[in-house]
Amino acid sequence: MNFTDQTVIVTGAGSGIGRAAALRFAELGAHLAVVDRNTAAATEVAAQAGSGALAVSADVSSSDDVQAMVAAVIDAFGRIDVLCNNAGYGLPGNVTEIGEEDWDSLMAVNVKGVFLCSKHCIPHLAQTGDGRIVNTSSYTAAVGIANRAAYVASKGAVSALTRAMALDHVDQGIRVNAVAPGTINSPYFDKMISEAPDPQALLDELNGRAPMHRMGRPEEIAEAIVWLAARESSFTTGSVLTIDGGTSAW
Ligand SMILES: NC(=O)c1ccc[n+]([C@@H]2O[C@H](COP(=O)([O-])OP(=O)(O)OC[C@H]3O[C@@H](n4cnc5c(N)ncnc54)[C@H](O)[C@@H]3O)[C@@H](O)[C@H]2O)c1
C-alpha cells in the first residue's frame, strides 16, 4: 500500500486508534493532516509523523472549525484523497441516567462530526475521482451492549450513514467504509482502568469480552483503516468491517 502524493485527513488523531492510523499513513508516504480538538496531542503526533505532517486543532462538532480545517488542508496540500472520521467518545449509562446535554454532546461529536467533515470534504474528494472515506464505528452498533445507550445509538448511526454515503457518492468515485472495532486498549481505557475501584477486576472484564481473552491494540485497527483507505480495497464500499477478536461471533 502506498499513499505517496495523497492527502489523508485523520480526525481524533491525537490519541489511540486515530494516532496509530495517522502514523501508519505517514509511514506509507501520505501528506497527513492530524486533526484533534486537543491541540497539544495533534502537534505531538504530527511531529512524530514527520514529513511535513500538518497539525490542525479542530472540534469536529463545530461547523466553523471543520470548514477552517478543510481550508487549512487545501492550503497546505492542495487536495484531499482520504478522510478518516475517527473522532469520538463513549459515555456510561442507560437512557434514564444519561442527561440530555450529555446525549446531545455525544451525538454532536460521534454523528454530526462525521456528517460535517464528510459534507465539507466530499467536494474535494470528488475532484480526485478516487476519494475514500473511512469511518470509525464500533462492534456495539451491531450487537448492542448494556450501560452505553448513547454511544451504541451513535455508532449505529455511523454504520448506517456509512452505507447511505456509499450509495450517494459512488458515482463520484468515492468509496465509503467503516471499521467496527471491539474493545481496544487505547488511552480511553487506560484512564478508566486506573480510576476504577478495582483496576484488576475491570482489566479482567475488558480482556474477557473477546474469545481471544485480550483487548485489541490500536495498531490492529489502524491496519484495517489504512487498507479500506488504500487503492488495494478498490471493490469495497458500504462495508462495515468488524475487528473484535471474535466478540460478536459469540
Ligand atoms: N477504544 C475502543 O475500545 C473503541 C472501540 C470501538 C470504537 N472506538 C472508536 O474509535 C474512535 C477512537 O477511539 P479511541 O479509543 O482511540 O479514543 P481516544 O480517546 O484514545 O482518542 C480519541 C481522540 O479523539 C479526540 N476527540 C474527541 N472528541 C473530538 C472532537 N469533538 N473533535 C476532534 N477531536 C476529538 C480526542 O481528543 C482524542 O485525541 C472513537 O470513535 C471511538 O468511539 C473505540
The ligand as a Gaussian input file, in Angstrom:
#p B3LYP/6-31G(d) Opt

LIG

0 1
 N      -11.144000       2.031000      22.212000
 C      -12.147000       1.239000      21.897000
 O      -12.348000       0.177000      22.512000
 C      -13.068000       1.564000      20.754000
 C      -13.930000       0.562000      20.299000
 C      -14.785000       0.835000      19.242000
 C      -14.776000       2.084000      18.654000
 N      -13.928000       3.043000      19.133000
 C      -13.963000       4.351000      18.478000
 O      -12.685000       4.627000      17.977000
 C      -12.504000       6.048000      17.910000
 C      -11.213000       6.415000      18.599000
 O      -11.291000       5.968000      19.936000
 P      -10.001000       5.744000      20.867000
 O      -10.307000       4.587000      21.725000
 O       -8.767000       5.770000      20.038000
 O      -10.135000       7.037000      21.795000
 P       -9.077000       8.087000      22.377000
 O       -9.824000       8.776000      23.460000
 O       -7.786000       7.421000      22.680000
 O       -8.849000       9.090000      21.163000
 C       -9.880000       9.895000      20.663000
 C       -9.288000      11.202000      20.171000
 O      -10.367000      11.967000      19.605000
 C      -10.237000      13.296000      20.025000
 N      -11.545000      13.924000      20.001000
 C      -12.600000      13.655000      20.817000
 N      -13.606000      14.477000      20.517000
 C      -13.196000      15.273000      19.493000
 C      -13.789000      16.323000      18.771000
 N      -15.029000      16.761000      19.067000
 N      -13.098000      16.908000      17.761000
 C      -11.848000      16.495000      17.487000
 N      -11.207000      15.531000      18.171000
 C      -11.881000      14.921000      19.156000
 C       -9.668000      13.214000      21.435000
 O       -9.040000      14.436000      21.817000
 C       -8.685000      12.053000      21.291000
 O       -7.399000      12.519000      20.902000
 C      -13.766000       6.656000      18.545000
 O      -14.685000       6.996000      17.533000
 C      -14.300000       5.503000      19.380000
 O      -15.688000       5.610000      19.606000
 C      -13.077000       2.814000      20.162000

